[in-house]
Amino acid sequence: MPVSPVYDEEPLALVRRALKKSIEWGYLDSVPYVASPSLKGQARSRRLTREQLNKLIESADGYMCHVIVILVETAMRRGELAKIKLSDIDLNNRLITLRDTKNGTDRVVPLSNKAVISVKYLVEAAESDLLLNYKKDFLTRHFKKLCESAGFYDFRLHDLRHEGVTALFEKGLNMVEVSVISGHKDLAMLKRYTHINPKTLLDRL
């Protein structure tokens, strides 16, 4: 099974906890310094082809299908999607307000036609005042199983945000317009998120 080259902080946390336990049990006198690996220059560039993305969507159950569409069409984070309340949704104006985002501010995200259809589906299926019926961790686990069943072992839920940001650029939006939707305050980081397929530029040359 292919293994993602990107480091995950969770294994390091387990190592540090194991070292602390070693002190409690008398095997060590102090915890050695364990440095987190540098991710400089290791920005993920994983993208699915349009055919692969369609395969993933088609193989998903109805609920997860619409979750994937929303994440791609809006480029929002899974945590932002999980916090959306029904009162934050304005379908008449095709807008969703994301509250208390990772950057500490609210932002309003416009909805494409595809996103509107998927949001309506989730609204009708909602079992509380939240748009989603599931926690973000459940979405991550479910998406991982879905990818593995489709043969995509190195694709993660957060990669849908990369896909969404890149798709916005490929639609012709500029850096500032995309940052308004994605919520990136650092345009250099936004650029790292973008992995445009040169073939999509042919019609604009």
C-alpha positions, 0 to 999 in steps of 0.5 A: 500500500502506498504511503503518503510522504507527508509527516503526521504530528500524531506519531510524534505525540505518541513517541513523546508520551511514550518517553514520558512514561519511560521516566515514570517507570524509571527507564529514563531520567529525562525526555530527549528532545524530539524535533518535529520534521520541517515541512519546508518545501514539502507542500502537497501537490496531490490532485485527482484527475477529473475522472478520478474525482468523478469516480470518487463522488459516484462511489460515495453514498448520497450523503458523502457525495454532497459533502465532497461536492461542497468541500470542492466547490467552496474550498472550505475546511472540514471543521468549517463545514462541521460548524455551519448552522442552518441559520448561517445559510442563505440559499436565496442569495447563495451564501453561507457564513462561516463563523469563528474560522481558523483565522479567528474571523467570520467569512461569507462564502458564495455558493456555485450552482453545484454547491447549492444543490448539495447544500439543499440536500444536507439541509433537508437531511439535517437532524439538528440546528447544524447542517451536518449530522456527523462530526468532522472526525467521522467525515475523515474516517469515512472519506479515508475508507471511501478513497481506499475502496476507490484505490486512492491511498494517498488522498486525504479529506483536506486535499479537497480544499487544495482541489477547491482552491485550484479549481477557483483559479482555473475558473479565472478568479484572481488571487484576491478573489480566491482568498476571499472565498478560501479565507487565506490571509497569507497569499504566499500560503495560498499559492502553495495550495494551488496546483493548476494543471497546465492543460486547463490554461490552453483555452486562455492562451 
